[in-house]
Amino acid sequence: MEVSGKIKWIDEVKTYGSNGFRKREVVVTTEEQYPQHILIEFVQDKCDLLNSYQVGQNVKIGINLRGREWVNPQGETKYFNSVQGWRIDAAEGAPPQEMPPMPPPSAFEPAEGDANEVDDDLPF
């Protein structure tokens, strides 16, 4: 699956536990009729993928949906979902650059030959 949009926020790398588990979060705002702010987490070595991206940049992120079950001390079962990124690319559909201005007609040279000459080489 993929999420495309503009980076709204990038967090710093955070380390948890004695094993050194690393996590870094990014929020991407989708560009649709009702924009969504999607929190995507990158874990372990994937955290470094965000180093070359900045807030405001259009990106396309490859994601996996993750879900887990947890039973609290009272015996109630709870379910949690997360969106985990595994790839990020600059979006190819970046806004097009403005067209250069058209040169004035005087910048063009006239075609060679007689303007009244008719070319009869047409096959029809």
FIDRENBA-25263 format. One record per residue: y, x, z of N, C-alpha, C, CB in turn. Coordinates in steps of 0.05 Angstrom, whole numbers, plus 5000, padded with zeros to 4 digits. Glycine has a CB too. Example, Ala and Ser with C-alpha at 12.3 -4.5 7.8 and 13.67 -1.06 7.14 Angstrom:
// FIDRENBA-25263
488652645156491052465156493452645156491152265181495552575142497952735143500152585157498852825114
// end
This chain:
// FIDRENBA-25263
497750175000500050005000502550185000500049815024504750064991507250214991509550045001507850304962511550175012514050055021516250215007514350055052518050064994520350194980522950084993520350144950524850264995527450185006529150425013527150005030531250375028533150575036532750655065536050475031532750915070532351015097534750925114531951315098534150785136536250695155536450885179535750415164534250995187534151155211531751345211534150985237532051585219529851775222529951895250529952005200527751865265527651975292526752265291525651805309527052405314526052675317523052665323527652825340521752885319518852905326518652895356517653165314516752725365516252695394513352775399516752405404512852925421510153015428509252865453510153325432506752775452505652625475503052755485505152325466502652735511500152825523499753125523497852685510497553205536496953485538495653595513495053535562494753425495493553505470495653565448491653295460498153495453500253555434500353355411499953825423499653105416499852895395502752865387498652625405503252885360506052865350506452615334506653115332508852495337509552255323512452255315508851995340513052155291515852135282516151875268516652375263518351725274518751465263521051465244519151255285520851285224523051245205523250935200522451395178525650845196526150565190527150555161528150425210525750385145526450345117527350065113524150425098529650015101530649745095529949685066533749725100528349475063527549395036529949275021525249185037529849284995531949174978530948924964533049384958531148704977530248444966532148224976527248384975531547974969533447764977533847755007532347494967531747795022531947795051530948075061530247565065532748275061531948545068530548555096534348735068528448725097526848755121527249045131523848695117527349085157527549355169524749425179529749365192523349595164520549665170520449925184518949665144519249925209518750165224516150285215518750105255516250535206513850675196513550935213513950745165511150985223510651225238509051425223509251155265509851675225508351895214507152055237510152085195504652125237503352265259502252535251501152085271502052705272500952975270502353135247498052965265500853245228502053415208503753265188499853565193503452995187505052835168507952805178503852555166508552875203511252875213513153045196511352965242512053265187513753455171514553355144512153715168513253145134513953035108516752925108511952815100517752845131520452725133522752935134520652545157522053185136524153395139526153405117522753665141525353335092527153365069528553105061525753485046528452905079529652645073531952585092527552425073533852425083536152365099536752065099538652505088538251975119539051695121540651625095540851645146540151395084541451295060539951355034544151425058537851515036536351595012534351375005534851865017533951314979531951114970529251264968532750994943527251134980524551254981522351054976524151385008520051164970517651004967515551134985516550984937514450985004512651095024509950965022513851045053507951135020505151045020504350995049503151255007503250755055502650675082499850575085504650455092498950585110496450455119497150265142494250655127496050025142496349845165494149905184496249545156494949955210492950015230493049805252493650295243490849735263490649535284488749625306489749255273489249545330487449615352487349395373488249885365485249395387484749195408485049345435481949055405486249205455486549315481486049095502489349445485484549155522484048965544485649065568480948945550487448895578489148965600487548945627491648785602488749045649487249035674486448755684488949165696487848545673487048275681484848165663489548095679483848325645481648245627482548095602479848065643485148075597486147945573486148145549489047845577485248045527485148215503487748185487482748135485488848415480491348425465490848575439493648555481492348515419492148655393494848765385491048465371494749005374497149145366496849245337497749385385499049235322499049335295501049555292499649105275500549735274502549945267502449995237502050205284504650095227504850175199505050475199507350035184503050605187502950895188503351015160500250985199505251195158505851315132504151565128508751395131503451605103501851845096502951995072498951765090504951875058506251995035509051885033504651955008511052055024513751955019514852104995515552005044516151944977517352054953520051934950515551994928521852094938524451984930523951764909526352204920525351544912524951324893525951394865526451064903524351334845525051394817527151204807522651374799527350964818529250764809531950794822528150484815532851034824535551084836537650954818536151384840539850874829541950744813542650924789544450684830542950804765543550964742546451074744543250804716546751314733549451434732551151284712549251734725553651294716555551154698555451294670558451154709555551134649555451234622558051394617555151014601557751624602560151774595561951604576559552044583564551654576566251494559565751554529569251554565566051354513565651374484568051534472565451094470567551734455569751884443571351694424568752124428573851754420575451594402574451614373578451664403574951414356574051424328574951674313575051174313577251784320578252024307576552264311581152084316574752254331572952484337570652504317571952464366570152294302567952284283568952364256566652014283567352514241567952584214566952374195566852864206568352314173567352114154564952224139569652034134563252044131560852114115561652224088558951874112560052404078560652524052560052324030559052784048561352334008560752163985562851943982558052043987562451783960564351573954563651323970564251503923565651203983565150974000564350733984567650904016564950723958564250493941561550523928566350453919560350763931557750813919555550643932557051123921553750523916551550363925548950523923551350093910547450523945544850663945542750473936544250773973541450523913539550343901536650433906540050323870536150593926533450703931531850513949533650973943532850283955531350103973528849993959533249873982526649963973524149873961524049573956521849963978526049423962525949133958528349033943525748993985
// end
